[in-house]
């Protein structure tokens, strides 16, 4: 399903923007915990008071966000590098 969605996004965007490979999992229990505590997943992942299963899910979710951030930064660096002026030989 994710491949189909990404393919549709690529078609819809028609080259206007890249479609990242990383996905963010849906973890309803993590979303509810974040709302109840008013904290981000990164903050709750280290909370020793969370039930172990929720803490594992929260850590996995945090990993998804970190992976996506890395992918975005790598894409930006590649774009910046491609847009650098080429040195002229004398």
Backbone as a ProteinNet text record, in pm:
[ID]
protein_1_A
[PRIMARY]
XXXXXXXXXXXXXXXXXXXXXXXXXXXXXXXXXXXXXXXXXXXXXXXXXXXXXXXXXXXXXXXXXXXXXXXXXXXXXXXXXXXXXXXXXX
[TERTIARY]
81.2	0	86.9	194	280.4	343.9	381.5	439.5	338.3	214	109.4	86.9	85	64	179.8	302.1	418.8	418.9	381.9	373.3	269.7	156.8	54.2	103.8	177.9	233.6	332.9	417.2	513.5	439.6	333.2	253.5	187.2	129.3	60.7	156.1	275.1	370.8	439.8	447.1	503.9	639.6	726.8	860.8	872.8	762.9	767.3	838.6	837.4	902.1	932.2	1035.4	1066.6	968.9	952.3	875	975.9	974.7	1070.2	1036.1	1137.2	1118.3	1071.2	1112.7	1078	930.4	870.5	732.2	728.3	624.4	602.3	488.5	519	416.7	304.2	190	75.3	67.7	82.1	74.8	-26.2	-148.6	-257	-228.7	-175.7	-148.1	-43.7	53.9	156.5	95.1	7.7	-57.6	-141.3	-214.7	-298	-209.3	-101.1	-11.2	50.2	89.1	146.3	44.7	-78.5	-182.7	-210.5	-221.3	-253.1	-143.7	-17.7	94.5	143	95.3	140.3	287.4	335.5	477.5	495.1	613.7	650.5	692	686.8	732.4	875.5	963.3	1101.9	1109.3	1020.1	1019.7	965.1	861.2	798.1	876.5	957	1030.8	1123.2	1168.4	1259.5	1186.9	1055.2	977.8	971.9	1033.1	1034.2	898	802.6	669.8	574.9	616.7	531.4	531.3	421.3	421.6	526.4	593.9	701.6	661	541.4	498.9	483.4	427.7	411.4	547.5	636.7	770.4	843	829.1	890.5	830.1	698.8	631.4	675.5	687.6	728.2	870.2	959.5	1097.6	1103	1020.3	1016.7	965.2	865.1	810.7	916.2	989.8	1097.9	1201.3	1231.7	1325	1275.2	1145.3	1086.9	1108.3	1080.1	1096.7	1243.2	1333.2	1476.6	1520	1474	1509.9	1457.3	1335.5	1279.8	1359.1	1395.5	1474.6	1607.9	1671.8	1798.9	1779.2	1673.1	1645.5	1623.4	1550.5	1525.7	1656.9	1738.4	1866.5	1959.7	1961.8	2045.4	1997	1866.2	1811.4	1845.5	1837.9	1873.4	2020.9	2106.7	2250.6	2281.1	2215.2	2236.3	2190.4	2078.7	2027.6	2121.2	2169.1	2263.7	2390.7	2439.4	2561	2539.1	2424.2	2395.1	2383.1	2345	2327.4	2452.1	2561.2	2683.5	2742.1	2796.4	2859	2980.9	2996.8	3111.3	3233.9	3348	3471.7	3518.8	3560	3608.5	3758.4	3802.6	3946.8	4011.3	4132.9	4200.2	4270.3
-117.6	0	125.8	126.1	243.4	273	168.3	187.9	253	206.9	265.8	412.8	443.8	582.5	670.1	620.6	698.3	717.3	613.8	625.9	731.2	732.2	832.5	973.1	987.1	1117.3	1165.3	1074.7	1109.8	1159.6	1088.4	1129.9	1265.6	1283	1407.7	1526.6	1506.6	1616.4	1647.2	1548.9	1568.2	1638.2	1596.2	1651.1	1781.4	1836.1	1964.2	1951.8	1832.4	1809.1	1660.5	1626.9	1485.1	1417.2	1288.8	1207.9	1127.7	1148	1081.5	932.9	853.8	709.7	668.6	745.1	713.1	738.4	651.3	672.1	686	749.8	763	669.2	572.6	474.5	540.5	479.9	527.6	444.4	512.1	447.2	526.5	480	552.9	571.6	469	480.3	587.7	601.3	704.8	842.6	854.4	983.3	1026.8	933.2	964.9	1005.5	931.6	963.6	1102.5	1136.1	1268.6	1378.2	1356.4	1456.9	1469.6	1357.3	1360.5	1427.6	1403.5	1458.3	1592.1	1630.1	1755.3	1754	1636.8	1622.6	1558.7	1576.5	1514.2	1369.7	1287.4	1149.1	1140.2	1232.4	1230.6	1249.5	1329.3	1352.6	1232.2	1171.2	1058.2	927.5	915.9	790.7	758.8	861.1	840.5	835.1	842.2	843.5	702.4	681	547.2	504.2	597	564.9	510.6	512.7	456.9	305.3	242	96	52.5	-59.7	-102.2	-110.4	-161.5	-173.3	-35.4	59.1	195	262.5	238.1	297.5	244.8	115.5	59.2	121.1	134.8	196.8	341.4	411.6	551.7	563.8	475.7	478.5	447.6	355.3	323.9	443.9	512	631.2	741.5	760	858	824.3	696.6	654.3	690.4	677.3	715.6	864.4	946.6	1091.2	1127.5	1062.3	1089.6	1048	933.2	886	980.6	1028.8	1123.2	1254.1	1300.9	1424.2	1407.9	1293	1266.7	1264.2	1202.6	1194.9	1334.9	1418.5	1555.4	1633.9	1621.7	1693.1	1646.2	1515.8	1463.8	1514.2	1520.6	1571.8	1719.3	1795.9	1937.8	1954.9	1876.8	1885.9	1853.2	1751.1	1714.9	1827.4	1889.2	2000.5	2120.1	2150.4	2260.8	2235.4	2112.4	2076.1	2088.6	2048.9	2056.2	2201.6	2291.6	2431.8	2517.2	2456.1	2531.6	2570.1	2692.9	2731.5	2644.6	2603.7	2521.1	2609.3	2559.5	2636	2636.8	2752.5	2768.2	2738.8	2661.2	2636.4	2751.8	2789	2905.6	2876.8
0	0	0	79.2	85.6	-50.2	-122.4	-254.9	-348	-343.4	-428.1	-394.4	-266.6	-224.3	-271.6	-254.2	-297.3	-448.8	-522.5	-668.6	-708.8	-640	-668.5	-636.1	-525.5	-490.3	-596.2	-642.2	-747.2	-870.3	-909.3	-1025	-1000.2	-881.1	-849.1	-848.3	-792.8	-781.5	-914.4	-1001.4	-1134.8	-1130.8	-1038	-1029.7	-953.8	-903	-831.6	-697.1	-638.4	-509.1	-497.6	-422.8	-405.4	-309.6	-325.6	-231.6	-150.9	-21.3	66	79.3	102	116.2	255.3	356.1	494.8	520.9	598	640.8	793.1	840.7	984.9	1021.3	1105.6	1144.3	1222.4	1215.4	1292.8	1420.5	1532.5	1663.3	1746	1744.3	1811.6	1960.5	2024.6	2168.7	2195.5	2108.1	2123.8	2101.6	2002.7	1976.4	2096.3	2153.8	2270.5	2388.4	2411.6	2522.9	2504.6	2382.3	2355.9	2386.3	2342	2368.3	2518.3	2587.7	2731.1	2813.1	2774.7	2851.2	2796.3	2679.2	2618.8	2583.6	2540.5	2508.3	2371.3	2316.7	2189.9	2212.1	2106.5	2121.3	2174.7	2132.7	2179.3	2330.7	2384.4	2528.5	2604	2550	2619.6	2605.7	2501.8	2480	2597.5	2667.6	2780.6	2914.8	2913.3	3037.2	3097.1	3212.6	3273.4	3326.6	3333.5	3386.6	3280.7	3154.4	3048.7	3056.9	3022.6	3013.2	2909.5	2931.6	2841.3	2693.9	2665.4	2525.5	2461.8	2535.3	2483.4	2466.8	2558.9	2548.6	2424.2	2394.8	2273.7	2148.3	2147.5	2032.6	2015.7	2127.3	2123.2	2067.4	2110.3	2061.1	1911.6	1866.2	1723	1643.6	1697.1	1632.6	1625.1	1732.8	1735.4	1627.6	1611.4	1507.3	1367.9	1346	1216.5	1189.6	1289.7	1272.3	1247.7	1318.9	1298.7	1158.5	1113.8	979.8	872.2	889.7	793.7	795	913.1	922.3	850.7	867.9	799	648.3	603.5	460.1	401.2	473.7	427.4	422.5	526.9	529.4	418.7	391.3	283	147.5	129.2	2.9	-13.4	95.3	88.4	57.5	121.2	94.7	-50.9	-104.3	-244.9	-336.8	-304.6	-384	-375.6	-254.4	-237.3	-317.4	-311.9	-384.6	-536	-583.6	-726.5	-774.1	-683.5	-718.5	-696	-644.8	-624.3	-760.2	-768	-894.9	-922.2	-1045.5	-1084.9	-1096.8	-1046.5	-1057.4	-1201.4	-1245.6	-1382.9	-1383.4	-1481.4	-1492.1	-1568.8	-1526	-1583.6	-1711.8
[MASK]
++++++++++++++++++++++++++++++++++++++++++++++++++++++++++++++++++++++++++++++++++++++++++

